[in-house]
Amino acid sequence: MKKSLLVFSILFVLASLAGCATKGDLEKVQANEQQINMKADQAIKESQDAKAAAVKAAEAAARAEERAKIAEEKARVAEEKAKKSDAIFEKSMKK
């Protein structure tokens, strides 16, 4: 009985040792975790850079739209002045 209990205990200890992670396994897991964290940090940085670029692009688009409105207004004013000039010229030619 003692012999079988001893054999059973030894087998139990060996099985538990075989099932435990070794130091090398833990180092591999830690290395993988560090790589994942580095990739996540890089992704976050790229996301922030992309967001900043999108904000700059939106601001540039807004400025371009404003300039286009100003240019259209100036063109409209210039066209009105040209029409008035033509009308004045035609009136002076009739005299």
Secondary structure, 3 states (H helix, E strand, C coil): CHHHHHHHHHHHHHHHHHHCCCHHHHHHHHHHHHHHHHHHHHHHHHHHHHHHHHHHHHHHHHHHHHHHHHHHHHHHHHHHHHHHHHHHHHHHHHC
